Amino acid sequence: MSDVLDEFDDEGGGASLSFYLKIVALFFVVLLFGLYIGDVLFGKSSLDVLLNLQQDKDTLTIKIKNLKDENAVLQKEYFELRQLDPDR
């Protein structure tokens, strides 16, 4: 009977080692996948795109302000000319 128990102990140790190796391998796979997703979401290329979009937004905001100012000047000139027109 002790021979059977000794055999069982030997097999159980090997199975637990295999189980721990699977857990460690799974941990590394999850870690590498997490690093990959982090790089995709927050990597250098994503940062470059974000900075370019912010720069484009600033440029467009300045253009909008300039066009609004120009529009105000042209509207003032239009209404002044319209008021001086005797036909209307």
Backbone hydrogen bonds in HBPLUS format (Angstrom, degrees):
<---DONOR---> <-ACCEPTOR-->    atom                        ^
c    i                          cat <-CA-CA->   ^        H-A-AA   ^      H-
h    n   atom  resd res      DA  || num        DHA   H-A  angle D-A-AA Bond
n    s   type  num  typ     dist DA aas  dist angle  dist       angle   num
A0005-LEU N   A0001-MET O   3.18 MM   4  6.56 157.1  2.24 147.7 153.8     1
A0006-ASP N   A0002-SER O   2.89 MM   4  6.07 153.8  1.96 144.9 152.1     2
A0007-GLU N   A0003-ASP O   3.03 MM   4  6.21 155.0  2.09 142.2 148.7     3
A0008-PHE N   A0004-VAL O   2.98 MM   4  6.20 156.6  2.03 146.2 152.7     4
A0009-ASP N   A0005-LEU O   2.98 MM   4  6.20 154.4  2.04 147.5 153.7     5
A0010-ASP N   A0006-ASP O   3.10 MM   4  6.33 154.1  2.17 144.7 151.2     6
A0011-GLU N   A0007-GLU O   3.04 MM   4  6.32 159.9  2.08 152.3 157.2     7
A0012-GLY N   A0008-PHE O   2.95 MM   4  6.04 156.7  2.00 147.0 153.8     8
A0013-GLY N   A0009-ASP O   3.17 MM   4  6.27 151.8  2.26 143.7 149.4     9
A0014-GLY N   A0010-ASP O   3.42 MM   4  6.66 155.2  2.49 141.7 147.1    10
A0015-ALA N   A0011-GLU O   3.05 MM   4  6.27 153.7  2.12 148.9 156.4    11
A0016-SER N   A0012-GLY O   3.01 MM   4  6.16 154.4  2.07 144.3 150.9    12
A0017-LEU N   A0013-GLY O   3.07 MM   4  6.24 151.2  2.16 140.6 148.3    13
A0018-SER N   A0014-GLY O   3.05 MM   4  6.24 157.3  2.11 143.0 148.8    14
A0019-PHE N   A0015-ALA O   2.93 MM   4  6.16 153.3  2.00 144.0 151.6    15
A0020-TYR N   A0016-SER O   2.93 MM   4  6.18 158.3  1.97 148.4 153.2    16
A0021-LEU N   A0017-LEU O   2.95 MM   4  6.19 152.3  2.03 146.6 154.5    17
A0022-LYS N   A0018-SER O   2.99 MM   4  6.24 151.4  2.07 145.6 153.1    18
A0023-ILE N   A0019-PHE O   2.99 MM   4  6.30 154.2  2.06 146.9 154.0    19
A0024-VAL N   A0020-TYR O   2.92 MM   4  6.15 161.8  1.96 148.9 153.5    20
A0025-ALA N   A0021-LEU O   2.90 MM   4  6.05 160.0  1.94 146.2 152.1    21
A0026-LEU N   A0022-LYS O   2.87 MM   4  6.02 159.3  1.91 147.2 153.2    22
A0027-PHE N   A0023-ILE O   2.89 MM   4  6.10 151.8  1.97 145.1 153.2    23
A0028-PHE N   A0024-VAL O   3.02 MM   4  6.33 157.9  2.07 149.7 154.4    24
A0029-VAL N   A0025-ALA O   2.97 MM   4  6.23 153.4  2.04 148.8 156.5    25
A0030-VAL N   A0026-LEU O   2.96 MM   4  6.17 163.2  1.98 151.9 155.8    26
A0031-LEU N   A0027-PHE O   2.88 MM   4  6.08 155.6  1.94 147.1 154.7    27
A0032-LEU N   A0028-PHE O   2.89 MM   4  6.04 163.7  1.92 147.9 151.8    28
A0033-PHE N   A0029-VAL O   2.95 MM   4  6.11 158.1  2.00 146.8 153.3    29
A0034-GLY N   A0030-VAL O   2.92 MM   4  6.07 155.3  1.98 145.6 152.4    30
A0035-LEU N   A0031-LEU O   2.96 MM   4  6.24 154.3  2.03 147.7 154.7    31
A0036-TYR N   A0032-LEU O   2.95 MM   4  6.18 154.4  2.02 146.4 153.4    32
A0037-ILE N   A0033-PHE O   2.96 MM   4  6.23 165.9  1.98 153.6 156.5    33
A0038-GLY N   A0034-GLY O   2.91 MM   4  6.05 158.1  1.96 146.2 152.9    34
A0039-ASP N   A0035-LEU O   2.93 MM   4  6.11 150.0  2.02 143.3 151.1    35
A0040-VAL N   A0036-TYR O   2.96 MM   4  6.25 153.7  2.03 149.2 156.6    36
A0041-LEU N   A0037-ILE O   2.95 MM   4  6.16 164.7  1.98 153.6 157.1    37
A0042-PHE N   A0038-GLY O   2.80 MM   4  5.65 160.8  1.83 145.8 152.4    38
A0043-GLY N   A0039-ASP O   2.77 MM   4  4.28 118.1  2.16 128.2 128.2    39
A0047-LEU N   A0043-GLY O   3.07 MM   4  6.34 155.4  2.13 149.3 156.8    40
A0048-ASP N   A0044-LYS O   2.86 MM   4  6.13 156.2  1.92 152.9 159.3    41
A0049-VAL N   A0045-SER O   3.04 MM   4  6.26 160.0  2.08 147.6 152.1    42
A0050-LEU N   A0046-SER O   2.99 MM   4  6.23 161.5  2.03 148.0 153.1    43
A0051-LEU N   A0047-LEU O   2.94 MM   4  6.17 164.3  1.96 153.7 157.3    44
A0052-ASN N   A0048-ASP O   2.94 MM   4  6.12 158.5  1.99 149.3 155.4    45
A0053-LEU N   A0049-VAL O   2.92 MM   4  6.13 157.1  1.97 150.8 157.1    46
A0054-GLN N   A0050-LEU O   2.98 MM   4  6.24 154.7  2.05 148.5 155.4    47
A0055-GLN N   A0051-LEU O   2.99 MM   4  6.21 154.2  2.06 145.0 152.0    48
A0056-ASP N   A0052-ASN O   2.89 MM   4  6.13 157.6  1.94 148.4 154.7    49
A0057-LYS N   A0053-LEU O   2.90 MM   4  6.08 152.8  1.98 144.6 152.1    50
A0058-ASP N   A0054-GLN O   3.03 MM   4  6.29 157.2  2.09 145.9 151.2    51
A0059-THR N   A0055-GLN O   2.98 MM   4  6.24 159.7  2.02 149.8 155.4    52
A0060-LEU N   A0056-ASP O   2.90 MM   4  6.10 163.7  1.92 152.2 156.4    53
A0061-THR N   A0057-LYS O   2.92 MM   4  6.09 150.6  2.01 145.8 154.2    54
A0062-ILE N   A0058-ASP O   3.10 MM   4  6.36 154.3  2.16 146.6 152.5    55
A0063-LYS N   A0059-THR O   3.01 MM   4  6.33 158.3  2.05 148.9 155.1    56
A0064-ILE N   A0060-LEU O   2.89 MM   4  6.07 156.3  1.94 148.0 154.1    57
A0065-LYS N   A0061-THR O   3.08 MM   4  6.31 158.8  2.12 144.9 150.0    58
A0066-ASN N   A0062-ILE O   2.99 MM   4  6.27 162.7  2.02 151.7 156.3    59
A0067-LEU N   A0063-LYS O   2.90 MM   4  6.10 160.0  1.94 151.3 156.7    60
A0068-LYS N   A0064-ILE O   2.93 MM   4  6.11 152.8  2.00 148.7 156.2    61
A0069-ASP N   A0065-LYS O   3.01 MM   4  6.26 157.0  2.06 148.8 154.8    62
A0070-GLU N   A0066-ASN O   2.94 MM   4  6.17 161.8  1.97 149.3 154.5    63
A0071-ASN N   A0067-LEU O   2.84 MM   4  5.94 153.2  1.91 143.2 150.9    64
A0072-ALA N   A0068-LYS O   2.96 MM   4  6.18 152.0  2.04 144.2 151.1    65
A0073-VAL N   A0069-ASP O   3.11 MM   4  6.44 157.9  2.16 149.4 154.6    66
A0074-LEU N   A0070-GLU O   2.97 MM   4  6.21 163.2  2.00 150.5 155.3    67
A0075-GLN N   A0071-ASN O   2.83 MM   4  5.99 155.8  1.89 149.1 155.9    68
A0076-LYS N   A0072-ALA O   3.00 MM   4  6.16 156.7  2.06 144.4 150.6    69
A0077-GLU N   A0073-VAL O   3.00 MM   4  6.25 160.9  2.03 149.0 154.2    70
A0078-TYR N   A0074-LEU O   2.84 MM   4  6.02 156.1  1.89 146.3 153.3    71
A0079-PHE N   A0075-GLN O   2.92 MM   4  6.12 167.5  1.93 153.9 156.0    72
A0080-GLU N   A0076-LYS O   2.97 MM   4  6.15 150.2  2.06 145.5 154.1    73
A0081-LEU N   A0077-GLU O   2.97 MM   4  6.20 160.4  2.01 149.6 154.5    74
A0082-ARG N   A0078-TYR O   2.84 MM   4  6.02 154.8  1.91 149.3 157.4    75
A0083-GLN N   A0079-PHE O   3.01 MM   4  6.04 148.6  2.11 137.7 144.9    76
A0084-LEU N   A0080-GLU O   3.26 MM   4  6.47 141.4  2.41 139.0 148.3    77
